[in-house]
Every structure is written in C-alpha cells, then in structure tokens.
Amino acid sequence: MLARLKDLFGNLAIYGLGDIATSLISLLLLPVFTSYLPPTDYGVIAMLLTVEAVTKVVFRWGVDTAFMRLYYDCADTPARQRLASTIFIFLFVVNGAILTIALLSLDLLTPLIFGEEALGSGASMNVLLGLTLVNTFVTGFYFIPFQVLRIAGQPRQFIALALARSVGTIAARLVFVIWAGLGVFGIVIADVLVTTVFTIVLLKWFVPLIRPVFSRVVIREALGFGLPRVPHSIAHQVIGYADRYLLKAYGTLSDVGLYSVGASFGLALKFFLSAFETAWTPFFLGVMREPDSRHIYGTVSTYVVALLALLVGGLCVLAPPVVQLFTTDQFQGAAVVVPWIALGVMFQGLYLVGSIGLVITKRTKLYPISTGTAAAVSVLANIVLIPHYGILGAAWAYTLSYATLALVTVSFSWWVYPIPYEWKRLARIALAGAAGYVVAGSAVPPWLPAFARIAVSGVVMVAVYGAVLYFSGFFHAGELKRLREIRQRALQRKPVATP
C-alpha cells in the first residue's frame, strides 16, 4: 500500500508541478493584467472561456475518456494505432463540418453570447469568437498524445510539454496585451499563436500513432462508451459557467469580470484537481483487476480528501489578503466569492474521487443523470439568487450545484461498485478543516499587512488542522510510527560543520 501511495502522490507532485508554477506566474501577473484590462474586458474573456469550455466538450464526443479506457484493452501496437487513428479521423471529419457551420453563423451566434453590448462592435466580436472556435478545434486533438504519455508512465515528458505550453501562453499574452496594447484581442491572438507552435511540436508524438486506417467496430465501441458522457460533460459546463452567463443576463459584463477575477482565486484549486485527475485515472484503472483493489481505493481516497480539505481551508482563510495584495482597487470586492468557489471545487474533488465505479464498470449512462440534476440546480439557484445577491448569489449557486453533483454521482458509483470508505476518518478530516478555518480566520488580526496575514494565517491553519487530526485519533498506529520516525530523524540531524 505504501508503495502505491508513493507512486500516486509522486506522479501527482510531478503533474502538479507545472500547474502550480503556471498558477503562481499567473497570480503574480494578475496586478499587471488588471491594470491594463478593465472589468468589462474580463467579462468578454470570461464569455470566450465559456464558449471554449462548451465547444471543447462537443468537439470531443466523449471519446477522450473512451480512448484511455479502450487503450488498456489493446493487445499490441497495431491495435493501438487503429484506435488512435479511428478516433482522430472521426473527430477531424465531424468537428470540421461543425466548425464550418459555426463560422458561417457568427452573425447569429455573437449577439447570443455577448448580448446587446456586442452589437456596437459586431465585426470585432465575430473575429474573437471565430478565432476561439478554430483554436478549440485544433486543441481538441491534443488528448491523444497526452493520454498515451500518462498511460506509458512518462509524467516528466507530460509536464514538460504542458509547462512549456502554459509558460508560452503567458509570455505571449504579456507581449500582445501590454507591449502591443491589443487588449482582449491580444489574449486571443496569443492563444492562437501558441497553439500553432505547439501543434508542430506535438507532431513528434502524433506521427507514430496515426495511420490511414478507420474501424467501424472501434468507433462504435468508443462512441458507445463516450457518447453518454457528452450530455454529462455539457451539463458539467453548465454547472461551471451558468453563473457567468446569468450574471451577464441580470447585470453587465463588468459584473462578470469582477466575479471572474474573484472566482479565479477559488478556482486555483482546480490546478490541484487537474494534476490529481491526470495521475488518478491511470492509477485506478491499473489497479482495478487486483484482488484488494477496493480496499486500496478506500484508503487512498482518505489521504486525497485530507490533502484537499487542507488546501480548501487554507485558501478560504487566505482569500481576503491575497485578493488585496494581487489586484487593484476596482477588483477588491471580488474577495467575497473566493471561499464559496473554493468550497465548490472541494465538492468537485469529492466527485472525482468517488465516481470511479462508473468508469470501472462502464456504467457511464448514469453520468448524465447526476450532472443533469446538478445543472438544473445550478440554473435554478443562479436565477433565484443572482437578482437579490449579485456575484455572491452566483458563488452560492456554484457551491450548491457541485455539492449536488458530488452527492448524486458518488451515490450512483457506490451502488454499482461499493468501496469500503473510511467514513470515521473522513468525518475527522471535515472537523479538522472546519476548525482550522474558524481559528485561523478569527485569531489573525485583520489590520496586519497583507503579507503578514498570509503567512500567519497559513501557519495557524496548518497547525490547527494537524492538531485536530492527531488528537481526534485520525492516524493509525502504523502512520503514527512513521510520523515519529520522521520527527526523530529530523531532531537527530546534525548541523553541517562550517570550514
């Protein structure tokens, strides 16, 4: 078990390294971008990201997940090439037709997405939307080489490519937004340029996989597995982005921009979830045929939830000083939404950890039910709460929708594939996270400078969290022995003599 945990969290650390580095760079550059882009421009960017998120789901047809699942069933290299080539050709033909129709319909789509504020500059908004659609079409093929790297256990190559793409995007945005002064156009042009370069780089991994072969049997099996995930994924995007669209409907693009800046801090935890999902999927699929697999899933889930609870509690405590430190005065009101967005991300993490039974048993037809329910909750909650509470109401709706998603999906998964979760230890984790947040949030004086509040609040949160876990009996005897050994080695370590 210890070896498996080391393997999972080792890959998690490697996959997360690039995301953390990118997140840190983006955070440090936020004061720069907020100085050059007003809330209205951030609202336009948020709507383009919404288009990208929904289009990405449509362009993949659920076969991205099917590719990884079916790859494990391929017996040899020709079978893997047939799988990759079939999926590639299908996506190129079908999505190419959809893209062409969308580009010819920009005059109809632009007002629907951006509202009346887009009518005065329809041509420019059309260009922004068209470039975003083309860029999403091209990046829709990237999952093939990236998933092969994950399956082959090559996290360093994976993270090198992902980090290069992220850093390149940030650098290009700085050039086009600040040096060239192109505003929102600079953001979109930077993304297109990086995608062009990155596609050329990825040819090295595409060439060994893609052949002029197409199998009807393979595409039927892939679509049979993946198509039920399309409404599931679309509903998932409704959960994640309905708040922006309805904020625009009931308010202005400036409201959307303010909310998006605040949400970006809470959504920073998604970098951890992205790294976790990247390491988690090949891990649980690789373990699923072992006799003690369910016990392994239950134990590993406890440690993942413990880490997630600590990160969420810490972010909720640090939100006010971090927003104060990294944004200009016109964005200070965004801090109110950060804890609720972070809590929503935590529920999304519980969904990722607890829904593996649907993938293992191939019961993906249950996914649309759970996400459809959560999407309905999201839309209804946003409609009810936003008119009365504005951006805070949107944040509450975000939390409610992901809580619904976690509850329904994990229930379905446990029904088809029961896993012996450690419920008492999970309850202690929840208690420790709440205690750390309350103590750190109330004990640290608000008049301290932002840097000092961040440092002190972080230390208090970690100390209280660890103390509650220890004194509540969370750790097993073997775990306590391991912690004592680590502590003893640290205390006995001799200082290096200076020459």
ZALOKE-100523 format. One record per residue (C-alpha): residue in three letters; residue number from 1; z, x, y negated. Coordinates in steps of 0.5 Angstrom, whole numbers, padded with zeros to 4 digits. Each point is the difference from the previous one (the first is absolute). Example, Ala and Ser with C-alpha at 12.3 -4.5 7.8 and 13.67 -1.06 7.14 Angstrom:
2
Ala	1	0016	0025	0009
Ser	2	-0002	0002	-0007
//
This chain:
499
Met	1	0000	0000	0000
Leu	2	0002	0006	-0005
Ala	3	-0007	0003	0001
Arg	4	-0004	-0007	-0001
Leu	5	0004	-0001	-0007
Lys	6	-0001	0007	-0002
Asp	7	-0008	-0001	0002
Leu	8	0000	-0006	-0004
Phe	9	0004	0002	-0006
Gly	10	-0003	0007	0000
Asn	11	-0007	-0004	-0001
Leu	12	0003	-0005	-0005
Ala	13	0002	0006	-0004
Ile	14	-0007	0003	0000
Tyr	15	-0003	-0006	-0001
Gly	16	0004	-0002	-0006
Leu	17	0000	0007	-0003
Gly	18	-0007	-0002	-0003
Asp	19	0002	-0007	-0002
Ile	20	0007	0003	-0003
Ala	21	-0004	0005	-0004
Thr	22	-0005	-0004	-0003
Ser	23	0005	-0005	-0002
Leu	24	0004	0005	-0003
Ile	25	-0006	0002	-0004
Ser	26	-0002	-0007	-0002
Leu	27	0007	-0001	-0002
Leu	28	0000	0006	-0005
Leu	29	-0006	-0002	-0003
Leu	30	0002	-0007	-0001
Pro	31	0002	0001	-0007
Val	32	-0007	0003	-0001
Phe	33	-0004	-0006	0002
Thr	34	0005	-0005	-0003
Ser	35	-0001	0004	-0007
Tyr	36	-0008	-0001	0001
Leu	37	0000	-0007	0003
Pro	38	0003	-0006	-0003
Pro	39	0003	-0005	0005
Thr	40	-0007	-0004	-0001
Asp	41	-0004	0006	0004
Tyr	42	0006	0000	0005
Gly	43	-0002	-0007	0001
Val	44	-0007	0001	0001
Ile	45	0002	0006	0005
Ala	46	0004	-0005	0004
Met	47	-0005	-0005	0001
Leu	48	-0005	0005	0002
Leu	49	0005	0002	0005
Thr	50	0001	-0007	0003
Val	51	-0008	0000	0001
Glu	52	0000	0006	0003
Ala	53	0006	-0002	0005
Val	54	-0003	-0006	0002
Thr	55	-0007	0003	0001
Lys	56	0003	0005	0004
Val	57	0002	-0005	0005
Val	58	-0006	-0004	0000
Phe	59	-0004	0007	0001
Arg	60	0004	0002	0006
Trp	61	0000	-0007	0004
Gly	62	0006	0003	0004
Val	63	-0004	0005	0004
Asp	64	0004	0006	-0004
Thr	65	0006	-0002	0005
Ala	66	-0004	-0002	0006
Phe	67	-0003	0007	-0001
Met	68	0006	0003	0001
Arg	69	0003	-0005	0006
Leu	70	-0007	0001	0004
Tyr	71	-0001	0007	-0001
Tyr	72	0006	0001	0004
Asp	73	-0004	-0004	0006
Cys	74	-0006	0005	-0001
Ala	75	0000	0005	0006
Asp	76	-0005	0005	-0003
Thr	77	-0004	0003	-0006
Pro	78	-0006	-0005	0001
Ala	79	0004	-0006	0000
Arg	80	0004	0002	-0006
Gln	81	-0007	0002	-0003
Arg	82	-0002	-0007	0002
Leu	83	0006	-0004	-0003
Ala	84	0000	0004	-0007
Ser	85	-0008	-0001	0000
Thr	86	0000	-0007	0001
Ile	87	0005	-0002	-0005
Phe	88	-0003	0005	-0005
Ile	89	-0007	-0004	0001
Phe	90	0003	-0007	-0001
Leu	91	0004	0002	-0006
Phe	92	-0006	0003	-0003
Val	93	-0005	-0006	0001
Val	94	0005	-0006	-0001
Asn	95	0004	0003	-0006
Gly	96	-0006	0003	-0003
Ala	97	-0003	-0007	0000
Ile	98	0007	-0003	-0003
Leu	99	0000	0006	-0006
Thr	100	-0008	-0002	-0002
Ile	101	0002	-0007	-0001
Ala	102	0006	0001	-0004
Leu	103	-0003	0005	-0004
Leu	104	-0006	-0005	-0002
Ser	105	0006	-0005	-0001
Leu	106	0004	0004	-0005
Asp	107	-0001	-0005	-0006
Leu	108	0004	-0005	0004
Leu	109	0005	0004	0003
Thr	110	0002	0004	-0006
Pro	111	0003	-0007	-0004
Leu	112	0003	-0002	0006
Ile	113	0004	0007	0001
Phe	114	0002	0002	-0007
Gly	115	0000	-0007	-0004
Glu	116	-0002	-0002	-0007
Glu	117	0002	0007	-0002
Ala	118	-0006	0003	0004
Leu	119	-0006	-0005	-0004
Gly	120	0000	0004	-0006
Ser	121	-0002	0007	0004
Gly	122	-0003	-0003	0006
Ala	123	-0005	0005	0001
Ser	124	0005	0006	0000
Met	125	0005	-0004	0004
Asn	126	-0006	-0001	0005
Val	127	-0001	0007	0000
Leu	128	0007	0001	0002
Leu	129	0000	-0005	0005
Gly	130	-0006	0003	0003
Leu	131	0002	0007	0001
Thr	132	0006	-0002	0003
Leu	133	-0003	-0004	0005
Val	134	-0005	0005	0002
Asn	135	0006	0005	0000
Thr	136	0004	-0004	0005
Phe	137	-0007	-0001	0005
Val	138	0000	0008	0000
Thr	139	0007	0001	0002
Gly	140	0000	-0006	0005
Phe	141	-0002	0005	0005
Tyr	142	0005	0006	-0001
Phe	143	0005	-0003	0005
Ile	144	-0005	0002	0006
Pro	145	0001	0008	-0001
Phe	146	0008	-0001	-0003
Gln	147	0002	-0004	0006
Val	148	-0003	0005	0005
Leu	149	0004	0005	-0003
Arg	150	0006	-0004	0001
Ile	151	-0001	-0001	0007
Ala	152	-0002	0007	0001
Gly	153	0007	0002	-0003
Gln	154	-0003	0004	-0006
Pro	155	0004	-0002	-0005
Arg	156	-0001	0006	-0004
Gln	157	-0007	-0001	-0001
Phe	158	0001	-0007	-0001
Ile	159	0005	0001	-0006
Ala	160	-0005	0006	-0003
Leu	161	-0005	-0005	-0001
Ala	162	0004	-0006	-0002
Leu	163	0004	0005	-0005
Ala	164	-0007	0003	-0003
Arg	165	-0003	-0007	-0001
Ser	166	0006	-0002	-0004
Val	167	0001	0006	-0004
Gly	168	-0007	0000	-0001
Thr	169	0000	-0007	-0003
Ile	170	0006	0001	-0004
Ala	171	-0004	0006	-0003
Ala	172	-0006	-0004	-0001
Arg	173	0004	-0005	-0004
Leu	174	0003	0004	-0004
Val	175	-0007	0003	-0002
Phe	176	-0003	-0006	-0001
Val	177	0006	-0004	-0004
Ile	178	0003	0005	-0004
Trp	179	-0006	0005	-0001
Ala	180	-0006	-0004	0000
Gly	181	0004	-0006	-0003
Leu	182	-0003	-0005	0004
Gly	183	0006	-0005	0002
Val	184	-0001	-0004	0006
Phe	185	-0007	0002	0001
Gly	186	0003	0007	0001
Ile	187	0004	-0003	0005
Val	188	-0005	-0003	0004
Ile	189	-0005	0006	-0001
Ala	190	0005	0005	0002
Asp	191	0001	-0004	0007
Val	192	-0008	-0001	0001
Leu	193	-0001	0008	-0001
Val	194	0006	0002	0005
Thr	195	-0003	-0005	0005
Thr	196	-0007	0003	-0001
Val	197	0003	0007	0001
Phe	198	0005	-0002	0006
Thr	199	-0006	-0003	0004
Ile	200	-0003	0006	0000
Val	201	0006	0004	0002
Leu	202	0001	-0005	0006
Leu	203	-0007	0000	0003
Lys	204	0003	0006	0004
Trp	205	0004	-0005	0004
Phe	206	-0005	-0006	0000
Val	207	-0005	0004	0003
Pro	208	0003	0002	0007
Leu	209	0002	-0008	0000
Ile	210	-0006	-0004	-0002
Arg	211	-0006	-0001	0005
Pro	212	-0006	-0004	-0001
Val	213	0003	-0005	0005
Phe	214	0002	-0007	0000
Ser	215	0004	-0004	0005
Arg	216	0001	-0008	0000
Val	217	0005	0001	0005
Val	218	0004	0005	-0004
Ile	219	-0001	-0004	-0007
Arg	220	0002	-0007	0004
Glu	221	0007	0003	0002
Ala	222	0001	0004	-0007
Leu	223	-0001	-0007	-0003
Gly	224	0004	-0004	0005
Phe	225	0006	0005	-0002
Gly	226	-0001	0001	-0007
Leu	227	-0003	-0007	-0003
Pro	228	0007	-0004	0001
Arg	229	0002	0006	-0005
Val	230	-0005	-0002	-0005
Pro	231	0004	-0006	-0003
His	232	0006	0003	0002
Ser	233	-0002	0006	-0005
Ile	234	-0003	-0004	-0005
Ala	235	0007	-0004	0000
His	236	0003	0006	-0001
Gln	237	-0003	0002	-0006
Val	238	0001	-0007	-0003
Ile	239	0008	0002	0001
Gly	240	-0001	0006	-0003
Tyr	241	-0005	-0002	-0006
Ala	242	0001	-0007	-0001
Asp	243	0005	0002	-0006
Arg	244	-0005	0004	-0004
Tyr	245	-0005	-0006	0000
Leu	246	0005	-0005	-0001
Leu	247	0003	0004	-0006
Lys	248	-0006	0000	-0003
Ala	249	-0002	-0007	0001
Tyr	250	0007	-0002	-0003
Gly	251	0000	0006	-0005
Thr	252	-0004	0005	-0003
Leu	253	-0003	0007	0003
Ser	254	0006	0003	-0004
Asp	255	0005	-0003	0004
Val	256	-0004	0002	0007
Gly	257	0000	0007	-0003
Leu	258	0008	0000	-0001
Tyr	259	0001	-0003	0006
Ser	260	-0005	0005	0004
Val	261	0004	0006	-0003
Gly	262	0007	-0002	0002
Ala	263	-0003	-0002	0007
Ser	264	-0003	0007	0001
Phe	265	0007	0003	0000
Gly	266	0003	-0005	0005
Leu	267	-0007	0001	0004
Ala	268	0001	0007	0000
Leu	269	0004	-0001	0007
Lys	270	-0007	-0002	0003
Phe	271	-0001	0007	0000
Phe	272	0005	0001	0005
Leu	273	-0002	-0006	0004
Ser	274	-0008	0002	0000
Ala	275	0003	0007	0003
Phe	276	0004	-0004	0005
Glu	277	-0005	-0004	0002
Thr	278	-0005	0006	0001
Ala	279	0005	0003	0004
Trp	280	0003	-0006	0003
Thr	281	-0007	-0003	0003
Pro	282	-0002	0005	0005
Phe	283	0008	0001	0002
Phe	284	0001	-0007	0002
Leu	285	-0007	0000	0004
Gly	286	0001	0007	0003
Val	287	0007	-0003	0003
Met	288	-0002	-0007	0002
Arg	289	-0001	0002	0007
Glu	290	0006	0004	0001
Pro	291	0006	-0004	0004
Asp	292	0005	0001	-0005
Ser	293	-0005	-0002	-0006
Arg	294	0004	-0006	-0002
His	295	0007	0004	-0001
Ile	296	-0004	0005	-0004
Tyr	297	-0003	-0005	-0005
Gly	298	0007	-0003	-0001
Thr	299	0004	0007	-0001
Val	300	-0006	0003	-0005
Ser	301	0000	-0007	-0004
Thr	302	0007	0001	-0001
Tyr	303	-0001	0007	-0003
Val	304	-0006	-0002	-0004
Val	305	0004	-0006	-0003
Ala	306	0005	0004	-0002
Leu	307	-0004	0005	-0004
Leu	308	-0004	-0006	-0003
Ala	309	0007	-0003	-0002
Leu	310	0002	0006	-0004
Leu	311	-0007	0001	-0003
Val	312	0000	-0007	-0003
Gly	313	0007	0000	-0002
Gly	314	-0001	0007	-0004
Leu	315	-0006	-0003	-0003
Cys	316	0004	-0006	-0002
Val	317	0005	0004	-0004
Leu	318	-0005	0005	-0003
Ala	319	-0004	-0005	-0003
Pro	320	0002	-0001	-0007
Pro	321	0001	0007	-0002
Val	322	-0007	0002	0004
Val	323	-0004	-0005	-0004
Gln	324	0004	0002	-0006
Leu	325	-0002	0007	0001
Phe	326	-0007	0000	0002
Thr	327	-0003	-0006	-0004
Thr	328	-0001	-0001	-0008
Asp	329	0004	-0006	-0004
Gln	330	-0005	-0005	0002
Phe	331	0001	0000	0007
Gln	332	0008	0001	0000
Gly	333	0000	-0008	0002
Ala	334	-0003	0002	0007
Ala	335	0006	0002	0003
Val	336	0003	-0007	0001
Val	337	-0005	-0001	0006
Val	338	0001	0007	0004
Pro	339	0006	-0002	0004
Trp	340	-0004	-0006	0003
Ile	341	-0006	0003	0001
Ala	342	0004	0006	0004
Leu	343	0003	-0006	0004
Gly	344	-0006	-0003	0002
Val	345	-0003	0007	0002
Met	346	0006	0000	0004
Phe	347	-0002	-0006	0004
Gln	348	-0007	0002	0001
Gly	349	0003	0006	0003
Leu	350	0004	-0004	0005
Tyr	351	-0006	-0004	0001
Leu	352	-0004	0007	0002
Val	353	0006	0002	0005
Gly	354	0001	-0007	0003
Ser	355	-0007	-0002	0001
Ile	356	-0003	0005	0005
Gly	357	0001	-0005	0006
Leu	358	-0006	-0004	-0002
Val	359	-0004	0006	0000
Ile	360	0002	0003	0007
Thr	361	-0001	-0007	0003
Lys	362	-0007	-0001	-0004
Arg	363	0003	-0007	-0003
Thr	364	-0003	0001	-0007
Lys	365	-0002	-0007	0000
Leu	366	0008	-0001	-0002
Tyr	367	-0001	0004	-0006
Pro	368	-0004	-0005	-0005
Ile	369	0006	-0005	0001
Ser	370	0005	0005	-0002
Thr	371	-0004	0002	-0006
Gly	372	-0003	-0006	-0002
Thr	373	0007	-0003	0000
Ala	374	0003	0006	-0005
Ala	375	-0007	-0001	-0004
Ala	376	0002	-0007	-0001
Val	377	0007	0001	-0002
Ser	378	-0003	0006	-0005
Val	379	-0005	-0005	-0003
Leu	380	0005	-0006	-0001
Ala	381	0006	0005	-0002
Asn	382	-0004	0003	-0006
Ile	383	-0003	-0007	-0002
Val	384	0007	-0002	-0001
Leu	385	0004	0006	-0002
Ile	386	-0005	0003	-0005
Pro	387	-0001	-0005	-0005
His	388	0008	0000	-0001
Tyr	389	0002	0007	0001
Gly	390	-0007	0004	-0001
Ile	391	0000	0007	0003
Leu	392	0007	-0001	0003
Gly	393	-0002	-0006	0004
Ala	394	-0006	0004	0002
Ala	395	0004	0005	0003
Trp	396	0005	-0005	0003
Ala	397	-0006	-0003	0004
Tyr	398	-0002	0006	0002
Thr	399	0006	0001	0004
Leu	400	0000	-0007	0003
Ser	401	-0007	0001	0003
Tyr	402	0002	0007	0003
Ala	403	0006	-0003	0003
Thr	404	-0003	-0006	0003
Leu	405	-0006	0005	0003
Ala	406	0006	0004	0003
Leu	407	0004	-0006	0003
Val	408	-0006	-0003	0003
Thr	409	-0004	0006	0002
Val	410	0006	0003	0004
Ser	411	0002	-0006	0003
Phe	412	-0007	-0001	0003
Ser	413	0000	0007	0002
Trp	414	0007	0000	0004
Trp	415	-0003	-0007	0003
Val	416	-0006	0004	0003
Tyr	417	0003	0007	0001
Pro	418	0008	0000	0000
Ile	419	0003	0006	-0003
Pro	420	0008	0001	0001
Tyr	421	0001	0002	-0007
Glu	422	0007	0003	-0002
Trp	423	0002	-0006	-0004
Lys	424	0007	0002	-0002
Arg	425	-0002	0007	-0002
Leu	426	-0006	-0004	-0005
Ala	427	0006	-0004	-0003
Arg	428	0004	0006	-0002
Ile	429	-0007	0003	-0003
Ala	430	0000	-0006	-0004
Leu	431	0007	0000	-0002
Ala	432	-0001	0008	-0002
Gly	433	-0006	-0001	-0004
Ala	434	0003	-0006	-0004
Ala	435	0007	0004	-0001
Gly	436	-0004	0006	-0003
Tyr	437	-0004	-0004	-0004
Val	438	0006	-0004	-0003
Val	439	0005	0006	-0001
Ala	440	-0006	0005	-0003
Gly	441	-0002	-0006	-0005
Ser	442	0006	-0002	-0002
Ala	443	0004	0007	0000
Val	444	-0005	0004	-0004
Pro	445	0000	-0001	-0008
Pro	446	-0006	-0003	-0003
Trp	447	0001	0005	-0006
Leu	448	-0002	0006	0004
Pro	449	-0006	0003	-0002
Ala	450	-0006	-0002	0005
Phe	451	0000	0007	0004
Ala	452	0008	0000	0001
Arg	453	0000	-0007	0002
Ile	454	-0006	0001	0005
Ala	455	0004	0006	0003
Val	456	0007	-0003	0000
Ser	457	-0003	-0007	0003
Gly	458	-0004	0003	0005
Val	459	0006	0004	0003
Val	460	0005	-0006	0000
Met	461	-0005	-0004	0003
Val	462	-0001	0005	0006
Ala	463	0008	0002	0000
Val	464	0002	-0008	0001
Tyr	465	-0006	-0001	0005
Gly	466	0002	0005	0004
Ala	467	0008	-0001	0000
Val	468	-0001	-0007	0002
Leu	469	-0005	0001	0006
Tyr	470	0005	0005	0002
Phe	471	0007	-0004	-0001
Ser	472	-0003	-0006	0003
Gly	473	-0002	0003	0007
Phe	474	-0007	0001	-0001
Phe	475	-0001	0006	0003
His	476	0000	0001	0008
Ala	477	0004	0006	0003
Gly	478	-0006	0004	0001
Glu	479	-0002	-0001	-0007
Leu	480	0007	0002	-0003
Lys	481	0000	0006	0005
Arg	482	-0007	0002	-0003
Leu	483	0002	-0001	-0007
Arg	484	0007	0004	0001
Glu	485	-0004	0006	0003
Ile	486	-0005	0000	-0006
Arg	487	0006	0000	-0005
Gln	488	0004	0005	0004
Arg	489	-0006	0005	-0001
Ala	490	-0001	-0002	-0007
Leu	491	0007	0002	-0001
Gln	492	0000	0007	0004
Arg	493	-0007	0002	-0003
Lys	494	0002	0007	-0003
Pro	495	-0003	0002	-0007
Val	496	-0005	0005	0000
Ala	497	0002	0006	-0003
Thr	498	-0003	0003	-0006
Pro	499	-0002	0007	0000
//
